Amino acid sequence: MYERLRKKVPGLPEDFSPHMLRRTNKDRMGDAAEEIGLSPATEQSVVNQQSGWTPTSETSLKYQRRRLRRKGNQIAMAMQDKATGGRANG
């Protein structure tokens, strides 16, 4: 079905698939949880419940790798800006 959608709908990415949608959903759920101030433990419980996983499952971390990488990059850039006074090296 997704192969048909990719052929018929211009602009859909080549990796458009159920798995890609699950990862994107988990990223967005994590961002929304952070936005409303949920603790990481509560966020994980909510994502687990919404995904039909056991309450103690750590599967959500696997699905949020992109989000966690993005957050790590943001932290690294903030640390760099603090260390350099916001001046780029060069």
Biopython code that builds the backbone (N, CA, C, O; Angstrom):
import numpy as np
from Bio.PDB.StructureBuilder import StructureBuilder

atoms = [
    (1, "MET", "N", (0.824, -1.192, 0.000)),
    (1, "MET", "CA", (0.000, 0.000, 0.000)),
    (1, "MET", "C", (0.874, 1.265, 0.000)),
    (1, "MET", "O", (0.609, 2.211, -0.741)),
    (2, "TYR", "N", (1.907, 1.266, 0.832)),
    (2, "TYR", "CA", (2.771, 2.447, 0.907)),
    (2, "TYR", "C", (3.561, 2.641, -0.389)),
    (2, "TYR", "O", (3.834, 3.771, -0.794)),
    (3, "GLU", "N", (3.916, 1.557, -1.020)),
    (3, "GLU", "CA", (4.602, 1.663, -2.309)),
    (3, "GLU", "C", (3.680, 2.340, -3.325)),
    (3, "GLU", "O", (4.122, 3.187, -4.101)),
    (4, "ARG", "N", (2.407, 1.966, -3.319)),
    (4, "ARG", "CA", (1.435, 2.599, -4.216)),
    (4, "ARG", "C", (1.293, 4.079, -3.901)),
    (4, "ARG", "O", (1.265, 4.913, -4.806)),
    (5, "LEU", "N", (1.203, 4.405, -2.614)),
    (5, "LEU", "CA", (1.083, 5.809, -2.230)),
    (5, "LEU", "C", (2.282, 6.617, -2.712)),
    (5, "LEU", "O", (2.124, 7.716, -3.245)),
    (6, "ARG", "N", (3.479, 6.070, -2.523)),
    (6, "ARG", "CA", (4.690, 6.786, -2.961)),
    (6, "ARG", "C", (4.680, 7.029, -4.468)),
    (6, "ARG", "O", (5.165, 8.058, -4.937)),
    (7, "LYS", "N", (4.123, 6.073, -5.233)),
    (7, "LYS", "CA", (4.068, 6.232, -6.690)),
    (7, "LYS", "C", (3.009, 7.244, -7.109)),
    (7, "LYS", "O", (3.193, 7.964, -8.090)),
    (8, "LYS", "N", (1.903, 7.303, -6.374)),
    (8, "LYS", "CA", (0.782, 8.137, -6.791)),
    (8, "LYS", "C", (0.777, 9.543, -6.199)),
    (8, "LYS", "O", (0.154, 10.450, -6.751)),
    (9, "VAL", "N", (1.471, 9.724, -5.077)),
    (9, "VAL", "CA", (1.450, 11.038, -4.415)),
    (9, "VAL", "C", (2.812, 11.694, -4.556)),
    (9, "VAL", "O", (3.782, 11.257, -3.936)),
    (10, "PRO", "N", (2.891, 12.740, -5.368)),
    (10, "PRO", "CA", (4.174, 13.426, -5.551)),
    (10, "PRO", "C", (4.666, 14.017, -4.228)),
    (10, "PRO", "O", (3.888, 14.544, -3.432)),
    (11, "GLY", "N", (5.960, 13.915, -4.023)),
    (11, "GLY", "CA", (6.563, 14.532, -2.848)),
    (11, "GLY", "C", (6.696, 13.640, -1.626)),
    (11, "GLY", "O", (7.370, 14.012, -0.665)),
    (12, "LEU", "N", (6.061, 12.459, -1.640)),
    (12, "LEU", "CA", (6.241, 11.567, -0.497)),
    (12, "LEU", "C", (7.670, 11.035, -0.503)),
    (12, "LEU", "O", (8.181, 10.639, -1.551)),
    (13, "PRO", "N", (8.311, 11.025, 0.651)),
    (13, "PRO", "CA", (9.692, 10.534, 0.682)),
    (13, "PRO", "C", (9.769, 9.041, 0.362)),
    (13, "PRO", "O", (8.812, 8.299, 0.578)),
    (14, "GLU", "N", (10.911, 8.619, -0.151)),
    (14, "GLU", "CA", (11.102, 7.217, -0.507)),
    (14, "GLU", "C", (11.000, 6.302, 0.701)),
    (14, "GLU", "O", (10.638, 5.133, 0.568)),
    (15, "ASP", "N", (11.317, 6.827, 1.879)),
    (15, "ASP", "CA", (11.249, 5.991, 3.078)),
    (15, "ASP", "C", (9.895, 6.087, 3.793)),
    (15, "ASP", "O", (9.767, 5.647, 4.936)),
    (16, "PHE", "N", (8.885, 6.661, 3.124)),
    (16, "PHE", "CA", (7.545, 6.753, 3.694)),
    (16, "PHE", "C", (7.004, 5.351, 3.901)),
    (16, "PHE", "O", (6.769, 4.609, 2.947)),
    (17, "SER", "N", (6.811, 5.001, 5.164)),
    (17, "SER", "CA", (6.391, 3.636, 5.504)),
    (17, "SER", "C", (5.762, 3.649, 6.895)),
    (17, "SER", "O", (5.861, 4.647, 7.608)),
    (18, "PRO", "N", (5.120, 2.554, 7.284)),
    (18, "PRO", "CA", (4.567, 2.503, 8.638)),
    (18, "PRO", "C", (5.646, 2.719, 9.705)),
    (18, "PRO", "O", (5.401, 3.382, 10.714)),
    (19, "HIS", "N", (6.822, 2.166, 9.481)),
    (19, "HIS", "CA", (7.893, 2.309, 10.461)),
    (19, "HIS", "C", (8.325, 3.771, 10.577)),
    (19, "HIS", "O", (8.552, 4.267, 11.681)),
    (20, "MET", "N", (8.439, 4.454, 9.453)),
    (20, "MET", "CA", (8.801, 5.870, 9.470)),
    (20, "MET", "C", (7.734, 6.681, 10.214)),
    (20, "MET", "O", (8.053, 7.594, 10.976)),
    (21, "LEU", "N", (6.475, 6.338, 9.982)),
    (21, "LEU", "CA", (5.391, 7.051, 10.655)),
    (21, "LEU", "C", (5.414, 6.799, 12.159)),
    (21, "LEU", "O", (5.143, 7.712, 12.939)),
    (22, "ARG", "N", (5.732, 5.575, 12.577)),
    (22, "ARG", "CA", (5.832, 5.274, 14.011)),
    (22, "ARG", "C", (6.943, 6.103, 14.641)),
    (22, "ARG", "O", (6.762, 6.675, 15.716)),
    (23, "ARG", "N", (8.089, 6.170, 13.976)),
    (23, "ARG", "CA", (9.213, 6.953, 14.519)),
    (23, "ARG", "C", (8.837, 8.438, 14.618)),
    (23, "ARG", "O", (9.114, 9.085, 15.628)),
    (24, "THR", "N", (8.219, 8.962, 13.586)),
    (24, "THR", "CA", (7.813, 10.371, 13.581)),
    (24, "THR", "C", (6.795, 10.631, 14.683)),
    (24, "THR", "O", (6.862, 11.650, 15.370)),
    (25, "ASN", "N", (5.847, 9.700, 14.851)),
    (25, "ASN", "CA", (4.846, 9.843, 15.908)),
    (25, "ASN", "C", (5.502, 9.877, 17.279)),
    (25, "ASN", "O", (5.134, 10.700, 18.117)),
    (26, "LYS", "N", (6.456, 9.008, 17.518)),
    (26, "LYS", "CA", (7.124, 8.973, 18.830)),
    (26, "LYS", "C", (7.947, 10.245, 19.052)),
    (26, "LYS", "O", (8.002, 10.753, 20.172)),
    (27, "ASP", "N", (8.583, 10.761, 18.006)),
    (27, "ASP", "CA", (9.308, 12.035, 18.114)),
    (27, "ASP", "C", (8.346, 13.148, 18.507)),
    (27, "ASP", "O", (8.636, 13.938, 19.406)),
    (28, "ARG", "N", (7.217, 13.207, 17.840)),
    (28, "ARG", "CA", (6.243, 14.269, 18.109)),
    (28, "ARG", "C", (5.623, 14.124, 19.493)),
    (28, "ARG", "O", (5.382, 15.120, 20.176)),
    (29, "MET", "N", (5.366, 12.887, 19.908)),
    (29, "MET", "CA", (4.835, 12.674, 21.256)),
    (29, "MET", "C", (5.853, 13.145, 22.303)),
    (29, "MET", "O", (5.483, 13.774, 23.295)),
    (30, "GLY", "N", (7.126, 12.840, 22.078)),
    (30, "GLY", "CA", (8.170, 13.280, 23.006)),
    (30, "GLY", "C", (8.269, 14.792, 23.068)),
    (30, "GLY", "O", (8.396, 15.365, 24.150)),
    (31, "ASP", "N", (8.211, 15.442, 21.912)),
    (31, "ASP", "CA", (8.259, 16.906, 21.879)),
    (31, "ASP", "C", (7.058, 17.506, 22.616)),
    (31, "ASP", "O", (7.203, 18.466, 23.371)),
    (32, "ALA", "N", (5.869, 16.932, 22.390)),
    (32, "ALA", "CA", (4.659, 17.434, 23.041)),
    (32, "ALA", "C", (4.724, 17.223, 24.552)),
    (32, "ALA", "O", (4.312, 18.093, 25.320)),
    (33, "ALA", "N", (5.236, 16.078, 24.976)),
    (33, "ALA", "CA", (5.363, 15.800, 26.409)),
    (33, "ALA", "C", (6.314, 16.798, 27.063)),
    (33, "ALA", "O", (6.049, 17.302, 28.154)),
    (34, "GLU", "N", (7.409, 17.073, 26.389)),
    (34, "GLU", "CA", (8.371, 18.042, 26.901)),
    (34, "GLU", "C", (7.746, 19.432, 26.966)),
    (34, "GLU", "O", (7.952, 20.173, 27.927)),
    (35, "GLU", "N", (6.988, 19.772, 25.939)),
    (35, "GLU", "CA", (6.349, 21.088, 25.858)),
    (35, "GLU", "C", (5.393, 21.328, 27.022)),
    (35, "GLU", "O", (5.306, 22.446, 27.530)),
    (36, "ILE", "N", (4.673, 20.286, 27.451)),
    (36, "ILE", "CA", (3.727, 20.473, 28.552)),
    (36, "ILE", "C", (4.357, 20.163, 29.907)),
    (36, "ILE", "O", (3.684, 20.212, 30.937)),
    (37, "GLY", "N", (5.652, 19.842, 29.902)),
    (37, "GLY", "CA", (6.380, 19.706, 31.149)),
    (37, "GLY", "C", (6.315, 18.347, 31.832)),
    (37, "GLY", "O", (6.530, 18.254, 33.041)),
    (38, "LEU", "N", (6.022, 17.293, 31.078)),
    (38, "LEU", "CA", (6.028, 15.971, 31.691)),
    (38, "LEU", "C", (7.448, 15.550, 32.032)),
    (38, "LEU", "O", (8.389, 15.869, 31.306)),
    (39, "SER", "N", (7.598, 14.844, 33.121)),
    (39, "SER", "CA", (8.914, 14.308, 33.472)),
    (39, "SER", "C", (9.253, 13.205, 32.470)),
    (39, "SER", "O", (8.353, 12.634, 31.855)),
    (40, "PRO", "N", (10.538, 12.901, 32.301)),
    (40, "PRO", "CA", (10.908, 11.812, 31.386)),
    (40, "PRO", "C", (10.237, 10.477, 31.727)),
    (40, "PRO", "O", (9.854, 9.727, 30.829)),
    (41, "ALA", "N", (10.094, 10.183, 33.020)),
    (41, "ALA", "CA", (9.456, 8.922, 33.417)),
    (41, "ALA", "C", (7.976, 8.907, 33.029)),
    (41, "ALA", "O", (7.469, 7.897, 32.541)),
    (42, "THR", "N", (7.289, 10.022, 33.247)),
    (42, "THR", "CA", (5.876, 10.106, 32.884)),
    (42, "THR", "C", (5.717, 10.064, 31.370)),
    (42, "THR", "O", (4.810, 9.417, 30.848)),
    (43, "GLU", "N", (6.606, 10.759, 30.674)),
    (43, "GLU", "CA", (6.578, 10.725, 29.209)),
    (43, "GLU", "C", (6.691, 9.291, 28.712)),
    (43, "GLU", "O", (5.923, 8.867, 27.848)),
    (44, "GLN", "N", (7.644, 8.549, 29.256)),
    (44, "GLN", "CA", (7.831, 7.165, 28.817)),
    (44, "GLN", "C", (6.586, 6.332, 29.122)),
    (44, "GLN", "O", (6.185, 5.507, 28.300)),
    (45, "SER", "N", (5.976, 6.529, 30.271)),
    (45, "SER", "CA", (4.759, 5.792, 30.617)),
    (45, "SER", "C", (3.618, 6.114, 29.658)),
    (45, "SER", "O", (2.887, 5.224, 29.225)),
    (46, "VAL", "N", (3.476, 7.396, 29.333)),
    (46, "VAL", "CA", (2.406, 7.820, 28.428)),
    (46, "VAL", "C", (2.625, 7.249, 27.027)),
    (46, "VAL", "O", (1.695, 6.730, 26.410)),
    (47, "VAL", "N", (3.853, 7.346, 26.530)),
    (47, "VAL", "CA", (4.161, 6.802, 25.205)),
    (47, "VAL", "C", (3.919, 5.297, 25.195)),
    (47, "VAL", "O", (3.361, 4.764, 24.236)),
    (48, "ASN", "N", (4.333, 4.616, 26.249)),
    (48, "ASN", "CA", (4.105, 3.168, 26.333)),
    (48, "ASN", "C", (2.619, 2.848, 26.292)),
    (48, "ASN", "O", (2.193, 1.939, 25.579)),
    (49, "GLN", "N", (1.838, 3.588, 27.051)),
    (49, "GLN", "CA", (0.392, 3.338, 27.087)),
    (49, "GLN", "C", (-0.232, 3.591, 25.723)),
    (49, "GLN", "O", (-1.025, 2.781, 25.242)),
    (50, "GLN", "N", (0.120, 4.706, 25.101)),
    (50, "GLN", "CA", (-0.447, 5.063, 23.807)),
    (50, "GLN", "C", (-0.028, 4.097, 22.704)),
    (50, "GLN", "O", (-0.733, 3.939, 21.706)),
    (51, "SER", "N", (1.118, 3.456, 22.888)),
    (51, "SER", "CA", (1.640, 2.546, 21.869)),
    (51, "SER", "C", (1.236, 1.097, 22.103)),
    (51, "SER", "O", (1.499, 0.228, 21.272)),
    (52, "GLY", "N", (0.597, 0.843, 23.238)),
    (52, "GLY", "CA", (0.192, -0.520, 23.548)),
    (52, "GLY", "C", (1.325, -1.378, 24.078)),
    (52, "GLY", "O", (1.264, -2.606, 24.012)),
    (53, "TRP", "N", (2.367, -0.733, 24.607)),
    (53, "TRP", "CA", (3.506, -1.457, 25.153)),
    (53, "TRP", "C", (3.323, -1.616, 26.659)),
    (53, "TRP", "O", (2.489, -0.941, 27.263)),
    (54, "THR", "N", (4.103, -2.508, 27.262)),
    (54, "THR", "CA", (4.020, -2.701, 28.704)),
    (54, "THR", "C", (4.477, -1.418, 29.409)),
    (54, "THR", "O", (5.267, -0.656, 28.852)),
    (55, "PRO", "N", (3.989, -1.178, 30.617)),
    (55, "PRO", "CA", (4.334, 0.063, 31.314)),
    (55, "PRO", "C", (5.831, 0.291, 31.507)),
    (55, "PRO", "O", (6.273, 1.439, 31.565)),
    (56, "THR", "N", (6.607, -0.764, 31.606)),
    (56, "THR", "CA", (8.043, -0.610, 31.859)),
    (56, "THR", "C", (8.892, -0.771, 30.596)),
    (56, "THR", "O", (10.119, -0.816, 30.678)),
    (57, "SER", "N", (8.249, -0.858, 29.436)),
    (57, "SER", "CA", (8.981, -1.044, 28.187)),
    (57, "SER", "C", (9.914, 0.130, 27.922)),
    (57, "SER", "O", (9.579, 1.278, 28.217)),
    (58, "GLU", "N", (11.086, -0.163, 27.363)),
    (58, "GLU", "CA", (12.029, 0.884, 26.964)),
    (58, "GLU", "C", (12.076, 1.039, 25.446)),
    (58, "GLU", "O", (12.988, 1.666, 24.906)),
    (59, "THR", "N", (11.097, 0.469, 24.769)),
    (59, "THR", "CA", (11.025, 0.530, 23.310)),
    (59, "THR", "C", (10.929, 1.960, 22.811)),
    (59, "THR", "O", (11.438, 2.279, 21.737)),
    (60, "SER", "N", (10.281, 2.824, 23.580)),
    (60, "SER", "CA", (10.114, 4.214, 23.135)),
    (60, "SER", "C", (11.463, 4.883, 22.884)),
    (60, "SER", "O", (11.577, 5.736, 22.003)),
    (61, "LEU", "N", (12.479, 4.506, 23.648)),
    (61, "LEU", "CA", (13.805, 5.097, 23.444)),
    (61, "LEU", "C", (14.364, 4.738, 22.075)),
    (61, "LEU", "O", (15.033, 5.555, 21.442)),
    (62, "LYS", "N", (14.094, 3.526, 21.616)),
    (62, "LYS", "CA", (14.553, 3.115, 20.288)),
    (62, "LYS", "C", (13.863, 3.925, 19.194)),
    (62, "LYS", "O", (14.467, 4.263, 18.176)),
    (63, "TYR", "N", (12.591, 4.226, 19.423)),
    (63, "TYR", "CA", (11.829, 4.968, 18.422)),
    (63, "TYR", "C", (12.122, 6.459, 18.459)),
    (63, "TYR", "O", (11.752, 7.174, 17.528)),
    (64, "GLN", "N", (12.768, 6.941, 19.493)),
    (64, "GLN", "CA", (13.032, 8.376, 19.597)),
    (64, "GLN", "C", (14.494, 8.726, 19.354)),
    (64, "GLN", "O", (14.939, 9.809, 19.733)),
    (65, "ARG", "N", (15.237, 7.835, 18.735)),
    (65, "ARG", "CA", (16.661, 8.114, 18.496)),
    (65, "ARG", "C", (16.882, 9.430, 17.762)),
    (65, "ARG", "O", (17.779, 10.194, 18.119)),
    (66, "ARG", "N", (16.066, 9.705, 16.733)),
    (66, "ARG", "CA", (16.243, 10.954, 15.980)),
    (66, "ARG", "C", (16.055, 12.155, 16.892)),
    (66, "ARG", "O", (16.833, 13.108, 16.857)),
    (67, "ARG", "N", (14.999, 12.095, 17.717)),
    (67, "ARG", "CA", (14.705, 13.200, 18.634)),
    (67, "ARG", "C", (15.827, 13.368, 19.640)),
    (67, "ARG", "O", (16.249, 14.490, 19.918)),
    (68, "LEU", "N", (16.310, 12.273, 20.186)),
    (68, "LEU", "CA", (17.383, 12.351, 21.173)),
    (68, "LEU", "C", (18.668, 12.868, 20.542)),
    (68, "LEU", "O", (19.411, 13.618, 21.175)),
    (69, "ARG", "N", (18.939, 12.472, 19.292)),
    (69, "ARG", "CA", (20.109, 12.983, 18.587)),
    (69, "ARG", "C", (19.972, 14.490, 18.369)),
    (69, "ARG", "O", (20.929, 15.239, 18.563)),
    (70, "ARG", "N", (18.789, 14.928, 17.970)),
    (70, "ARG", "CA", (18.538, 16.361, 17.760)),
    (70, "ARG", "C", (18.733, 17.133, 19.063)),
    (70, "ARG", "O", (19.352, 18.197, 19.071)),
    (71, "LYS", "N", (18.205, 16.597, 20.160)),
    (71, "LYS", "CA", (18.357, 17.260, 21.461)),
    (71, "LYS", "C", (19.829, 17.328, 21.860)),
    (71, "LYS", "O", (20.295, 18.348, 22.368)),
    (72, "GLY", "N", (20.554, 16.241, 21.629)),
    (72, "GLY", "CA", (21.983, 16.228, 21.925)),
    (72, "GLY", "C", (22.725, 17.281, 21.128)),
    (72, "GLY", "O", (23.601, 17.964, 21.656)),
    (73, "ASN", "N", (22.374, 17.413, 19.852)),
    (73, "ASN", "CA", (22.997, 18.436, 19.000)),
    (73, "ASN", "C", (22.687, 19.848, 19.518)),
    (73, "ASN", "O", (23.554, 20.722, 19.509)),
    (74, "GLN", "N", (21.449, 20.061, 19.968)),
    (74, "GLN", "CA", (21.074, 21.371, 20.504)),
    (74, "GLN", "C", (21.885, 21.699, 21.754)),
    (74, "GLN", "O", (22.336, 22.830, 21.936)),
    (75, "ILE", "N", (22.064, 20.694, 22.612)),
    (75, "ILE", "CA", (22.846, 20.900, 23.833)),
    (75, "ILE", "C", (24.297, 21.212, 23.480)),
    (75, "ILE", "O", (24.897, 22.122, 24.051)),
    (76, "ALA", "N", (24.860, 20.455, 22.538)),
    (76, "ALA", "CA", (26.249, 20.684, 22.128)),
    (76, "ALA", "C", (26.424, 22.087, 21.563)),
    (76, "ALA", "O", (27.423, 22.746, 21.850)),
    (77, "MET", "N", (25.476, 22.548, 20.770)),
    (77, "MET", "CA", (25.571, 23.894, 20.191)),
    (77, "MET", "C", (25.456, 24.957, 21.286)),
    (77, "MET", "O", (26.160, 25.966, 21.239)),
    (78, "ALA", "N", (24.583, 24.746, 22.262)),
    (78, "ALA", "CA", (24.442, 25.701, 23.358)),
    (78, "ALA", "C", (25.735, 25.770, 24.163)),
    (78, "ALA", "O", (26.163, 26.849, 24.575)),
    (79, "MET", "N", (26.355, 24.611, 24.385)),
    (79, "MET", "CA", (27.634, 24.582, 25.114)),
    (79, "MET", "C", (28.719, 25.288, 24.322)),
    (79, "MET", "O", (29.540, 26.008, 24.890)),
    (80, "GLN", "N", (28.724, 25.085, 23.008)),
    (80, "GLN", "CA", (29.713, 25.744, 22.150)),
    (80, "GLN", "C", (29.517, 27.250, 22.182)),
    (80, "GLN", "O", (30.480, 28.008, 22.298)),
    (81, "ASP", "N", (28.252, 27.683, 22.076)),
    (81, "ASP", "CA", (27.970, 29.118, 22.111)),
    (81, "ASP", "C", (28.401, 29.732, 23.439)),
    (81, "ASP", "O", (28.923, 30.846, 23.473)),
    (82, "LYS", "N", (28.182, 29.007, 24.523)),
    (82, "LYS", "CA", (28.572, 29.501, 25.845)),
    (82, "LYS", "C", (30.081, 29.620, 25.932)),
    (82, "LYS", "O", (30.600, 30.600, 26.466)),
    (83, "ALA", "N", (30.793, 28.618, 25.408)),
    (83, "ALA", "CA", (32.252, 28.609, 25.467)),
    (83, "ALA", "C", (32.885, 29.664, 24.587)),
    (83, "ALA", "O", (33.952, 30.184, 24.913)),
    (84, "THR", "N", (32.240, 29.991, 23.473)),
    (84, "THR", "CA", (32.835, 30.930, 22.514)),
    (84, "THR", "C", (32.172, 32.301, 22.554)),
    (84, "THR", "O", (32.528, 33.185, 21.775)),
    (85, "GLY", "N", (31.223, 32.481, 23.444)),
    (85, "GLY", "CA", (30.515, 33.755, 23.483)),
    (85, "GLY", "C", (29.661, 33.967, 22.252)),
    (85, "GLY", "O", (29.352, 35.103, 21.892)),
    (86, "GLY", "N", (29.276, 32.870, 21.600)),
    (86, "GLY", "CA", (28.443, 32.953, 20.404)),
    (86, "GLY", "C", (29.205, 33.238, 19.123)),
    (86, "GLY", "O", (28.611, 33.401, 18.058)),
    (87, "ARG", "N", (30.535, 33.295, 19.236)),
    (87, "ARG", "CA", (31.350, 33.571, 18.045)),
    (87, "ARG", "C", (31.726, 32.244, 17.385)),
    (87, "ARG", "O", (32.176, 31.316, 18.058)),
    (88, "ALA", "N", (31.544, 32.162, 16.106)),
    (88, "ALA", "CA", (31.960, 30.971, 15.359)),
    (88, "ALA", "C", (33.470, 30.942, 15.246)),
    (88, "ALA", "O", (34.114, 31.984, 15.134)),
    (89, "ASN", "N", (34.026, 29.751, 15.274)),
    (89, "ASN", "CA", (35.473, 29.623, 15.073)),
    (89, "ASN", "C", (35.820, 29.937, 13.627)),
    (89, "ASN", "O", (35.034, 29.664, 12.720)),
    (90, "GLY", "N", (36.947, 30.488, 13.423)),
    (90, "GLY", "CA", (37.360, 30.706, 12.054)),
    (90, "GLY", "C", (38.145, 31.886, 11.841)),
    (90, "GLY", "O", (38.548, 32.164, 10.711)),
]
sb = StructureBuilder()
sb.init_structure("model")
sb.init_model(0)
sb.init_chain("A")
sb.init_seg("    ")
for serial, (resi, resn, name, xyz) in enumerate(atoms, 1):
    if name == "N":
        sb.init_residue(resn, " ", resi, " ")
    sb.init_atom(name, np.array(xyz, "f"), 0.0, 1.0, " ", f" {name:<3s}", serial, name[0])
structure = sb.get_structure()
